[in-house]
Amino acid sequence: MEKTSEKTSEDEPAEKTSTWLALRNAIFRRLWLAMVVSGSCIGAYNTAVYWALHSLGANTVLVSLMATVSALPYTLFTLPAGAIADMIDRKKILLAVQLWHAALAFAMAILWMTHLLNPYIILASAFLFSVGFAFGSPAHSSVIAEMVSAEELGSAYTLAGLQMDVSGIIGPLLSALLLPLAGVSFIFGANGLGFILMFLAILQWKRPKVQSSLPLENFFESLTTAIRYDCRSRCSRSSDLDRLYQRPEF
């Protein structure tokens, strides 16, 4: 008998998609470019903040507390933020977060120019910035999936990760170059402009309205569901690790 050379669809290699595929989507392309610019401004701002702390004579305890106050809002507000993102239009959440961040950045620039900034205000601003990021993060992750097609989704999340790496490189470099030339206020103000750019990019997105057939949960129901899911996920991961590292008995 002759062997047939026909191949089924399961034998065919999976079609490869380009990393840059999502950039053909005009809405996502504008958002991604705004994310690169704004992320670079955030990186420059973070470097300038530590330089400002040093210039203001902050002691090592205050400098160390920057990491603490920046991480605290994620612990306190991530679950409530996820519940709110399920109840309110995510586009409105992101627009509000960008305005919140821009106002903080411009306020920091004005305070530095008027010589009213001190290490304690910088610590408070770090906490307030992180509050905005904590509330915006769940909505931001969901919005990317809504902006692109299923074919572009993998590329979109890859590019979002690439944006963070690129901004993490460009931002501190820009800060090192601009601090001696333009000063702290310029970098603080540029950070605010970066958030305004993000605001405009999100504003141009026309989010389709989808009517859900299920009744919406209230805040406390949604928060309880999130906590229950998180607890079950932790228990599942714990049991998986127990099975992975369990030694056979002889």
C-alpha positions in Angstrom: 0.0 0.0 0.0 1.2 3.5 -0.8 1.6 5.8 2.1 -0.3 9.0 1.7 1.6 12.2 2.4 -1.5 14.1 3.4 -1.2 16.1 6.6 -4.0 16.9 8.9 -4.5 20.3 10.4 -3.1 19.0 13.7 0.2 18.2 12.0 0.6 21.6 10.4 2.8 24.0 12.4 1.1 26.8 14.2 1.1 30.1 12.3 3.6 32.5 13.7 2.5 36.0 14.4 4.8 39.1 14.5 5.7 40.7 17.8 4.7 44.0 16.2 1.3 42.8 14.9 -0.8 44.8 17.4 0.8 48.1 16.2 -1.3 47.9 13.0 -4.2 48.7 15.3 -4.3 52.6 15.3 -5.8 52.9 18.7 -3.4 50.6 20.4 -0.5 52.1 18.5 -1.3 55.6 19.8 -1.7 54.2 23.3 1.5 52.2 23.1 3.5 55.2 22.0 2.0 57.3 24.8 2.9 54.6 27.2 6.5 54.6 26.0 6.7 58.4 26.4 4.9 58.5 29.8 6.8 55.5 31.1 10.1 57.2 30.2 9.0 60.3 32.0 8.0 58.2 35.1 11.5 56.6 35.0 13.1 60.1 34.8 10.8 61.3 37.6 11.8 58.4 39.9 15.5 59.2 39.5 14.9 62.9 40.0 12.9 62.2 43.2 15.8 60.4 44.8 18.2 63.2 43.7 15.8 65.7 45.3 15.7 63.7 48.5 19.5 63.8 48.6 19.5 67.5 47.9 17.1 68.2 50.7 19.2 66.3 53.2 16.9 63.4 53.8 18.4 60.7 56.0 18.7 57.1 55.1 15.5 56.1 56.9 13.4 58.5 54.8 15.1 57.3 51.6 14.4 53.7 52.5 10.7 54.5 53.3 10.2 55.5 49.7 10.0 51.8 48.7 7.7 51.1 51.6 5.2 53.9 50.9 5.2 53.1 47.2 4.4 49.4 47.7 1.8 49.9 50.5 -1.1 51.1 48.2 -0.8 47.9 46.1 -1.3 45.8 49.3 -4.2 48.0 50.5 -6.1 48.8 47.3 -5.5 46.1 44.6 -8.6 44.0 45.5 -10.9 47.0 45.9 -9.6 48.4 42.7 -10.4 45.2 40.8 -13.9 45.3 42.2 -14.4 48.9 41.1 -13.1 48.1 37.7 -15.8 45.5 37.3 -18.5 48.1 38.2 -17.4 51.3 36.6 -16.5 52.1 33.0 -12.8 51.2 32.8 -12.1 54.1 30.4 -13.4 56.6 32.9 -11.2 55.0 35.6 -8.1 55.3 33.5 -8.9 58.9 32.5 -9.3 59.9 36.1 -6.1 58.2 37.1 -4.1 60.1 34.4 -5.5 63.4 35.6 -4.7 62.4 39.2 -1.1 61.6 38.3 -0.8 64.8 36.2 -2.0 67.0 39.0 0.4 65.4 41.5 3.4 65.8 39.1 2.6 69.5 38.3 2.1 70.1 42.1 5.5 68.6 42.8 7.1 70.8 40.1 5.5 74.0 41.5 6.5 73.1 45.1 10.1 72.5 44.0 10.2 75.9 42.2 8.8 77.7 45.2 11.2 75.9 47.6 8.3 74.4 49.6 9.1 70.8 48.9 10.5 68.7 51.8 11.2 64.9 52.2 7.9 64.3 54.0 5.9 65.8 51.1 7.9 63.6 48.7 7.0 60.5 50.7 3.3 61.5 50.7 3.4 62.0 47.0 5.0 58.6 46.4 2.1 57.1 48.3 -0.5 59.1 46.3 1.1 58.2 43.0 1.0 54.5 44.0 -2.6 54.8 44.9 -3.4 55.9 41.4 -1.4 53.1 39.9 -3.1 50.6 42.2 -6.5 51.7 41.1 -5.6 52.0 37.4 -3.7 48.7 37.0 -6.7 46.3 36.9 -8.6 48.6 34.4 -5.4 49.0 32.3 -4.9 45.2 31.9 -8.5 44.7 30.8 -8.6 47.7 28.4 -5.7 46.3 26.4 -7.7 43.2 25.7 -10.7 45.3 24.7 -8.7 47.4 22.3 -7.2 44.7 20.1 -8.5 41.6 18.3 -7.9 38.0 19.5 -5.2 37.7 16.8 -3.4 40.8 18.1 -3.8 40.0 21.8 -0.5 38.1 22.3 1.4 40.8 20.5 -0.3 43.6 22.5 0.7 42.1 25.9 4.3 41.4 24.6 4.6 45.0 23.5 3.2 46.2 26.8 6.0 44.3 28.6 8.6 45.6 26.0 7.4 49.2 26.7 8.2 48.8 30.4 11.7 47.6 29.6 12.3 50.4 27.1 11.0 53.1 29.4 13.1 51.7 32.3 16.2 52.2 30.2 15.3 55.6 28.6 13.9 57.3 31.7 16.9 57.2 34.1 19.2 58.1 31.2 17.1 61.1 30.4 17.1 62.1 34.0 20.8 61.9 34.2 21.2 64.1 31.2 18.5 66.7 32.0 19.0 67.1 35.8 22.2 69.3 35.4 20.8 71.1 32.4 17.1 71.7 33.2 16.7 70.9 36.8 14.2 69.0 38.9 11.2 71.1 38.2 11.5 70.4 34.4 11.5 66.7 35.0 8.6 66.8 37.4 6.6 68.9 34.9 7.6 66.6 32.0 6.1 63.7 34.0 2.8 65.6 34.2 2.9 66.2 30.5 3.4 62.5 29.9 0.3 61.7 31.9 -1.6 64.3 29.8 -0.4 62.5 26.7 -1.8 59.2 28.1 -5.1 61.0 28.9 -5.4 62.1 25.3 -4.6 58.7 23.9 -7.2 57.0 26.1 -9.7 59.7 25.3 -9.6 58.9 21.6 -10.5 55.3 22.2 -14.2 54.7 21.6 -15.1 51.9 23.9 -17.9 49.7 22.6 -20.8 49.4 25.0 -21.6 45.7 25.8 -24.9 45.0 27.6 -24.5 42.2 30.1 -27.4 39.7 30.6 -26.3 39.2 34.2 -27.1 41.7 37.0 -24.1 43.7 38.2 -22.7 42.9 41.6 -22.4 45.7 44.1 -19.1 46.7 45.5 -19.1 44.4 48.6 -20.2 41.4 46.6 -17.5 42.0 44.0 -14.9 42.5 46.7 -16.0 39.3 48.5 -15.7 37.3 45.2 -12.2 38.7 44.6 -11.1 37.8 48.1 -12.6 34.3 47.8 -10.9 33.8 44.4 -7.5 35.0 45.8 -7.8 32.7 48.8 -8.7 29.7 46.6 -5.8 30.5 44.2 -3.3 30.6 47.0 -4.6 27.3 48.4 -4.4 25.7 45.0 -0.9 26.9 44.5 0.1 25.7 48.0 -1.3 22.2 47.3 0.4 22.1 44.0 3.8 22.9 45.6 3.2 20.3 48.3 2.7 17.7 45.7 5.7 18.9 43.7 8.1 18.7 46.6 6.5 15.7 48.4 9.1 13.0 49.0 8.2 9.4 48.4 8.0 7.3 51.5 10.0 4.0 51.5 
